[in-house]
Amino acid sequence: MSFFDRKAPWYVSGLAFDCQGCGRCCAGPEEGYVWLTDKEAAAIAEFLGITDTEMRDKHVRRVGQRLSLREKKPSRDCVFLEADDQGHRKCSIYSVRPMQCRTWPYWPQNLTWPESWVAAGTRCPGVNRGDMVTFNEIEARRLATDE
């Protein structure tokens, strides 16, 4: 199959997305996993001003061979999701958040079909809102790695 025989992804014209800062992407009630690499764990530790060991002991769990951020109980919110005095939720490690967080909502499962994107919008009020994000920007985020 040549390049010209491939069908363009359904979102080739771009998608509207404008983060509303609601924190729903980081919140329960479902259990979730925020996967992170050793490099990302070290960056979080440095940002917090603690050792890598302290950060892992307090904020990371092992799931099989992988690392995931812990969740608060009983809410299952990400351990780094914090609310201010007005109840607005935000990431307390935003500048060093893991790649998984930086690429939301452009995850493969949200881009499979138009219906997948709409389903993501039932949880995230920023989906289909705001300015259009170009296909190239979407692909750069979808394919991003921390390597």
C-alpha positions in Angstrom: 0.0 0.0 0.0 1.4 3.4 -1.0 1.1 6.6 1.0 -1.6 7.8 -1.4 -3.7 4.6 -0.9 -4.1 5.2 2.9 -7.3 6.7 4.1 -6.8 10.0 6.1 -7.8 9.8 9.7 -11.3 11.1 10.4 -9.9 14.1 12.3 -7.7 15.3 9.4 -9.5 18.7 9.5 -8.6 19.2 13.1 -10.5 19.0 16.4 -11.7 21.7 18.8 -10.3 21.5 22.3 -9.9 24.1 25.0 -8.9 22.9 28.5 -11.5 24.1 31.0 -9.2 23.4 34.0 -11.9 21.2 35.6 -9.6 18.4 36.6 -12.0 15.7 35.5 -9.2 14.0 33.4 -7.3 13.5 36.7 -10.3 12.5 38.9 -12.1 9.3 39.9 -14.5 7.8 40.6 -13.1 5.0 38.4 -9.6 3.6 39.1 -7.1 4.8 36.6 -3.4 4.7 35.9 -1.1 7.6 35.2 1.9 5.8 33.8 5.2 7.4 34.2 8.8 6.6 33.4 11.8 6.6 35.7 12.8 9.9 34.1 9.4 11.5 34.8 9.5 10.2 38.4 12.9 11.8 38.9 11.7 15.1 37.4 8.7 15.1 39.8 11.0 14.4 42.8 13.3 17.2 41.8 10.3 19.6 41.4 9.0 18.6 44.8 12.4 19.0 46.4 12.6 15.4 47.7 14.6 12.4 46.8 13.5 10.0 44.1 13.1 7.3 46.8 10.8 9.5 48.9 8.7 10.5 45.9 8.3 6.9 44.8 7.5 5.7 48.3 4.8 8.4 48.8 3.4 9.0 45.3 4.1 6.0 43.1 2.7 2.4 42.9 4.0 -0.4 40.9 1.6 -2.1 38.5 3.2 -5.2 37.1 6.5 -3.9 35.6 5.2 -0.3 35.2 5.0 2.7 37.5 1.8 4.7 38.1 1.0 7.7 40.2 -1.1 6.8 43.3 -4.7 7.9 43.8 -6.3 9.5 46.8 -8.8 7.4 48.7 -11.7 7.2 48.5 -12.1 9.6 45.6 -9.5 7.9 43.3 -8.3 11.3 42.2 -4.7 11.6 41.2 -2.5 12.3 44.2 -1.4 15.5 42.6 -4.9 16.9 41.9 -5.6 19.7 44.4 -8.5 22.0 45.0 -8.1 25.7 45.8 -10.4 27.7 48.2 -13.0 28.1 45.5 -13.1 24.4 44.7 -11.2 24.7 41.3 -9.0 21.7 40.8 -5.6 21.8 39.3 -2.4 19.7 39.0 0.1 20.6 41.6 3.0 19.3 39.4 1.7 20.7 36.1 5.0 21.8 34.7 6.5 18.3 35.2 3.4 16.2 34.7 3.9 12.8 32.9 3.6 12.5 29.1 0.3 10.7 29.5 -1.1 13.8 31.1 0.4 16.2 28.6 -1.1 14.3 25.6 -4.7 14.3 26.9 -7.2 14.2 25.1 -5.3 13.1 22.0 -5.0 9.5 23.2 -5.4 6.8 20.6 -8.6 5.4 22.2 -10.1 8.9 21.9 -9.2 9.3 18.2 -10.3 5.9 17.0 -13.7 7.0 15.7 -15.7 10.3 15.9 -17.9 8.5 18.5 -14.8 7.9 20.6 -14.0 11.7 20.6 -17.6 12.4 21.5 -17.5 9.9 24.4 -14.3 11.6 25.7 -16.4 14.8 25.7 -18.9 13.3 28.2 -16.1 13.4 30.7 -14.1 16.4 29.5 -16.0 19.7 28.8 -13.0 21.0 26.8 -13.7 18.5 24.0 -15.4 20.2 20.9 -14.9 23.6 22.5 -12.7 26.5 21.6 -10.2 26.9 18.7 -9.4 24.1 16.3 -6.3 22.2 16.9 -4.6 21.2 13.6 -4.1 17.7 12.5 -0.3 18.1 12.8 -0.6 19.3 16.4 -2.9 16.4 17.2 -0.5 13.9 15.7 2.5 15.4 17.5 0.7 14.9 20.8 -0.7 11.5 20.0 2.7 10.2 19.0 4.7 12.0 21.8 7.0 10.0 24.0 9.3 10.9 26.9 12.1 9.0 25.3 
